[in-house]
Amino acid sequence: MTAELIYGKELAATIREELKQEAAALKEQDILPHLTVVIVGDDPASKSYVKGKEKASAEIGISSDLKKIPTATT
């Protein structure tokens, strides 16, 4: 097996462009894609990850929202 070099940024851009087209096609059918993110607590790494998901959602043209839950939630 030969190793294949993968360029992550280029691959991510290609995938996001495909998702943008898929989201647009769904909207033409009155299907509105949406991402809801649930975050528990105030972990800085989690906040950063969620911020990236919100940015990616906007980039591909879908709505998103964030549900924050306290760490003490059982």
N, C-alpha and C positions, 0 to 999 in steps of 0.2 A: 504494500500500500504506500502510495506517495503522499507526502504531506501537502496540504493546500493552504496557502496563506489567505486568510479572510480579513478584509478591511472593514472593521465594525461600523465606522461612521458612514461609509458608502452603502453598506448593506442596510443600515438603519434608515438612511435617506430613501433608498429604493422601497423598503417596506412601508414607510410612512406615505410615500406617493401612491402606492397601491391602495392603502387604507383610505386615503383622501378620495380616490376615485370610487371605491366601494361605498363610502359614506355618502357621497354625492348621488350615487345610483339609488341607494336606499331612500334618500330624501325625496327623490323624484317619485317614489312609490308611497310617499307619505309615511315612511318608517323613519323615526328620528332616533338614531343611535345616541346613547348616553352612557357615561361612566360615573358611577358613584363609588367613592373611595371612603372606607371606614378606617379611621386611625384611632388607636387606643393609647392614651398617654401623650407625653411630650418629648419623645425621643428625637433628638436633632437629626439623626440619620433618616428616620422614618419621615420626618417633615420634609427633608430634602428630596427623598424618593417621591413623595406625594406631589411636591411642587413640580417635579419633572413630568409626572403623569398628567397633571393639569395643563402644563405647557404643550405636551404632545397631543392631548385631546383638542386643544384650541387649534393647533397646527393642522390637524387632519379634518377639522371642521365639525367636531361633535361637542355636545355640551357635557359638562361635568359638574359634580358638586362634591362637597366634603362633609362627612359626618364625623365629628369629634366626640370621642367617648372617654370619660375620665378613667385613669388607671385603676381606681378602686372599684370599678364596675365588676359585678360578679356574674 
